Amino acid sequence: MKPKPHLAIPIGDPAGIGTEVLLKALADPTIHEKCQICLFGTKTLLKSAYQHLRAKEIEDLADPEQFSLVEVPGDRAAIKWGEGNAASGEASFAYLQAAIDRTLGGEFQGIVTAPIAKSLWKAAGYDYPGQTEVLAEKAGCDRYGMLFVARSPHSDYALIVLLATTHIPLNQVPETLTPELLAWKLDLLIHCLKTDFGVENPCIAVSGLNPHSGEGGQLGTEEQEWLIPWLDKERRDRPNMRLLGPVPPDTLWVQPGRSWYVGTPNPVHAYLALYHDQGLIPVKLMAFDRAINTTIGLPFIRTSPDHGTAFDIAGQGIADATSMKAAIVLAAELAMRRI
């Protein structure tokens, strides 16, 4: 019988909803049947969060005393719920860095990251686009991808979306996209589908860049100049898989939407979106409370809930822990495949 995987969970920005969704998610006993968990954070902050939420008569909470904790000191006096600042940004970066170091040292098979605020990292002196880029840099990976996974509560359909580009301005997308970039993103996606989801010969749909995929060059030339030739080459080089596209961005999501809400059969195993909002607007429309951000290409599992710090509701006891719970469960399941 395989041992349960060990997961590291840095608690994110302590001024946001990270501690709340974690304490709510970890109250589910089924999670502990799947994995062993170690939190990375400041014990006094976790305890005060627990006591604050209990005072609001929220009973379904995990007691932080019941969990292993790697203490990462922080300036507790400067951190207040709902008031993110440089101190909370500094703390969240330190939690993540400690979790990465211990995971790379072999103690954990995966990391589940709670939400952080990129602007507060910058205020603390850390200029990164997001946690994904820190994870990749610390792990020494120059080829990685941001994959989103969600399971429909209506039909059990699994939505899988990979972003070709991530945290860059929209006007940089056309110059960043190249056949070489898409080729290695596609490699990552194919490997992930095989290794983590058991799909040997996938069907993958690739989005166009321009409206109507350029409409024969009338609405943009990228499809005609390189995207269609690249897809044709990939089809020749990968005869055992189906590669659809470039699918017009406005119709790409019709079929997964039907599959998500009514269970319409869908032969497509995964979608490759070319930029951030092209992929994440439909993902968040369908699965805002249960989508999981997964970084592929790392030497360990990494998942995260697909929401932010929500400073505006921090401390009120109303944060939804569904996505955090799903992120922990998926990390445990993926890690089990690799043990």
C-alpha positions in Angstrom: 0.0 0.0 0.0 1.4 3.4 -1.0 2.2 5.9 1.7 0.1 9.1 1.8 1.9 12.0 0.1 3.3 14.8 2.1 2.1 18.3 1.1 3.5 21.7 2.1 0.9 24.5 2.4 2.2 28.1 2.8 -0.7 30.1 4.2 -0.4 33.0 1.7 -0.9 36.7 2.6 -2.0 36.6 6.3 -4.1 39.7 5.8 -6.3 38.0 3.2 -8.7 35.0 3.2 -5.9 32.4 3.0 -6.0 31.4 6.6 -9.8 31.2 6.6 -10.2 29.0 3.6 -7.4 26.8 4.8 -8.9 26.3 8.3 -12.3 25.6 6.6 -10.9 23.2 4.0 -8.8 21.3 6.5 -11.8 20.6 8.7 -12.9 18.0 6.1 -11.7 14.6 7.3 -11.6 13.2 3.8 -8.6 15.4 3.1 -6.5 13.8 5.8 -7.3 10.3 4.4 -5.5 11.4 1.2 -2.4 13.2 2.4 -0.3 14.5 5.3 -0.1 18.2 5.6 2.4 20.7 6.9 1.6 24.4 7.1 4.2 27.1 6.6 3.3 30.3 8.4 3.3 32.2 11.7 1.7 30.2 14.5 0.3 33.2 16.4 -1.4 34.5 13.2 -3.0 31.1 12.5 -4.2 30.8 16.1 -5.6 34.3 16.2 -7.4 33.6 12.9 -8.9 30.4 14.4 -10.0 32.2 17.5 -11.5 35.1 15.5 -13.5 32.8 13.3 -14.7 30.7 16.2 -15.9 33.9 17.9 -18.1 34.4 14.8 -19.7 31.0 15.6 -18.1 29.3 12.7 -17.8 25.7 14.0 -16.5 23.8 10.9 -12.9 24.8 11.3 -9.7 22.9 11.8 -7.7 23.6 14.9 -4.2 24.7 13.8 -2.8 23.0 16.8 -3.6 19.7 15.2 -1.2 20.2 12.2 2.5 20.2 11.7 3.7 23.7 11.2 7.0 25.2 10.0 7.2 28.4 11.9 8.2 31.3 9.6 8.6 34.4 11.8 6.6 37.5 10.7 5.8 41.0 12.0 2.5 40.0 13.6 1.8 43.5 15.0 1.9 45.0 11.5 -0.6 42.6 10.0 -4.4 43.0 10.2 -7.1 41.2 8.4 -8.3 43.1 5.3 -5.4 45.6 5.4 -2.6 44.1 3.2 0.7 45.9 3.4 4.4 45.4 2.8 4.6 43.4 6.0 2.0 40.9 4.9 3.6 40.8 1.5 7.0 40.0 3.1 5.4 37.3 5.2 3.7 35.6 2.3 6.9 35.5 0.3 8.8 34.1 3.2 6.2 31.3 3.7 6.4 30.4 0.0 10.2 30.4 -0.1 10.4 28.2 3.0 8.0 25.7 1.5 9.9 25.5 -1.8 13.2 25.0 0.0 11.9 22.1 2.1 10.1 20.6 -0.9 13.2 20.7 -3.1 15.0 19.1 -0.2 12.8 16.1 -0.6 10.5 16.5 2.4 7.3 17.0 0.4 5.9 15.8 -2.9 3.8 18.9 -3.5 3.0 22.4 -2.6 -0.5 23.9 -2.3 -0.2 27.7 -2.3 -2.8 30.0 -0.7 -3.4 33.4 -2.3 -0.9 36.2 -2.2 -1.1 39.9 -3.5 1.6 40.6 -6.1 1.4 44.3 -5.5 2.4 43.7 -1.8 5.3 41.5 -2.8 6.5 44.4 -4.9 6.0 46.7 -1.9 8.2 44.3 0.1 10.9 44.3 -2.5 10.0 41.2 -4.5 9.3 41.9 -8.1 7.7 38.8 -9.5 4.6 38.4 -11.8 3.2 35.7 -9.4 3.8 32.6 -7.4 4.2 30.5 -10.6 7.3 32.4 -11.6 8.9 32.1 -8.2 8.3 28.4 -8.1 9.9 27.9 -11.5 12.9 30.1 -10.7 13.6 28.4 -7.4 13.2 25.0 -9.0 15.5 25.9 -11.9 12.8 25.4 -14.5 12.7 27.6 -17.7 9.9 25.6 -19.2 6.7 25.5 -17.2 3.0 26.1 -17.7 0.0 27.5 -15.9 -2.8 24.8 -16.2 -6.3 25.2 -14.8 -8.4 22.2 -13.8 -12.0 22.1 -12.7 -14.6 19.3 -12.2 -18.2 20.2 -12.9 -20.7 19.8 -10.1 -23.4 19.5 -12.7 -22.0 16.8 -15.0 -18.6 15.6 -13.6 -17.0 17.0 -16.8 -13.3 17.8 -16.3 -12.3 21.2 -17.8 -8.5 21.4 -18.5 -7.0 24.7 -19.8 -3.4 25.6 -20.4 -2.3 29.2 -20.9 0.4 29.8 -23.6 1.3 33.1 -22.1 0.5 34.2 -18.5 1.2 37.4 -16.6 2.2 39.9 -19.4 0.4 42.9 -20.8 -2.0 42.2 -23.7 0.1 44.3 -26.1 3.0 41.9 -25.5 1.1 38.8 -26.4 1.5 38.8 -30.2 5.3 39.3 -30.0 5.7 36.8 -27.2 3.8 34.0 -29.0 6.0 32.0 -31.3 5.9 28.5 -32.9 8.8 27.5 -30.5 6.9 28.7 -27.4 3.7 26.9 -28.4 5.6 23.7 -29.3 7.0 23.3 -25.8 3.8 24.3 -24.1 2.1 21.6 -26.2 4.8 19.1 -25.1 4.1 20.0 -21.4 0.4 19.6 -21.9 0.7 16.2 -23.6 3.1 15.0 -20.9 0.8 16.2 -18.2 -2.3 14.6 -19.7 -0.4 11.3 -19.9 1.3 11.4 -16.5 -1.3 13.0 -14.3 -4.6 12.2 -16.1 -3.9 8.9 -17.8 -4.7 10.2 -21.3 -2.3 8.5 -23.8 -3.5 10.0 -27.2 -5.3 13.2 -26.4 -7.5 15.5 -28.4 -6.4 19.1 -27.8 -8.1 22.3 -29.1 -5.9 25.3 -29.8 -7.4 28.8 -29.8 -6.8 31.4 -32.5 -5.4 34.7 -31.5 -7.6 37.2 -33.5 -11.3 37.5 -33.8 -12.6 34.7 -36.0 -9.0 33.3 -36.0 -8.1 36.2 -38.3 -10.8 35.4 -40.9 -8.3 34.6 -43.6 -6.0 37.5 -42.8 -8.7 40.1 -42.8 -8.8 40.5 -39.0 -5.1 39.8 -38.2 -2.3 37.9 -39.9 -0.8 35.8 -37.2 -2.9 32.8 -38.0 -2.0 32.8 -41.7 1.7 33.7 -41.1 2.6 31.1 -38.5 -0.1 29.6 -36.4 -1.8 27.5 -39.1 1.5 26.3 -40.5 2.7 25.4 -37.0 -0.5 23.4 -36.4 -0.1 21.6 -39.7 3.4 20.6 -38.8 2.4 19.4 -35.3 -0.3 17.3 -36.8 2.2 15.6 -39.1 4.7 15.1 -36.3 2.1 13.8 -33.8 -0.1 11.3 -35.8 -1.4 9.6 -32.7 -3.2 12.6 -31.3 -5.9 15.0 -32.6 -5.0 18.7 -32.7 -7.9 21.0 -33.5 -7.6 24.7 -34.5 -7.0 27.4 -34.6 -10.5 27.6 -33.2 -12.0 31.1 -33.2 -11.8 32.3 -29.6 -15.5 33.3 -29.4 -16.7 29.7 -30.2 -13.9 27.8 -28.5 -15.8 27.6 -25.2 -19.2 26.7 -26.5 -18.6 23.0 -26.3 -17.0 22.9 -22.9 -19.8 25.1 -21.6 -22.4 22.6 -22.7 -20.3 19.8 -21.3 -20.0 21.7 -18.0 -23.6 22.5 -17.5 -25.6 19.7 -19.2 -23.1 17.0 -19.7 -22.9 17.1 -23.5 -20.2 14.6 -24.6 -16.9 16.4 -25.5 -14.0 14.6 -27.4 -11.6 17.4 -26.4 -9.4 16.5 -23.5 -7.8 19.9 -23.0 -7.7 23.5 -24.4 -4.6 25.6 -25.2 -5.5 29.3 -24.8 -3.0 31.9 -26.1 -3.2 34.5 -23.4 -4.4 35.0 -19.8 -7.9 36.4 -20.2 -8.7 34.3 -23.3 -8.5 31.2 -21.0 -9.4 32.5 -17.6 -12.6 34.4 -18.4 -14.4 31.2 -19.4 -12.7 29.1 -16.6 -13.9 31.6 -13.9 -17.3 32.0 -15.5 -17.9 28.2 -15.2 -15.8 27.3 -12.2 -14.9 30.3 -10.1 -15.4 28.6 -6.8 -13.8 25.3 -7.8 -11.1 25.9 -10.4 -7.5 24.8 -9.5 -4.4 26.5 -10.7 -1.7 23.9 -11.4 1.9 24.6 -12.4 3.2 21.9 -14.8 6.8 21.3 -15.7 8.1 21.6 -12.0 9.9 18.7 -10.3 7.0 18.6 -7.7 3.3 19.0 -7.7 1.9 22.6 -7.3 -1.7 23.5 -7.1 -3.5 26.6 -5.8 -7.1 27.8 -5.5 -8.1 30.0 -8.4 -8.9 33.2 -6.4 -7.1 36.0 -4.8 -6.7 37.4 -1.3 -10.1 39.1 -1.2 -9.0 41.7 1.4 -12.5 43.2 1.2 -14.1 40.1 2.9 -11.1 39.0 5.0 -12.0 38.2 8.6 -15.8 38.2 8.0 -16.1 34.4 8.0 -17.8 34.3 4.5 -15.0 33.1 2.3 -15.7 30.0 0.2 -13.2 27.2 0.8 -14.4 25.0 -2.1 -11.4 25.9 -4.4 -8.9 25.5 -1.6 -10.3 22.1 -0.7 -10.2 21.0 -4.4 -6.6 22.2 -4.8 -5.5 20.1 -1.8 -7.4 17.0 -3.0 -6.0 17.3 -6.6 -2.4 17.8 -5.3 -2.8 14.7 -3.2 -4.2 12.7 -6.1 -1.5 13.8 -8.5 1.2 13.2 -6.0 -0.1 9.6 -5.4 0.4 8.9 -9.1 4.1 9.8 -8.8 4.9 8.0 -5.6 
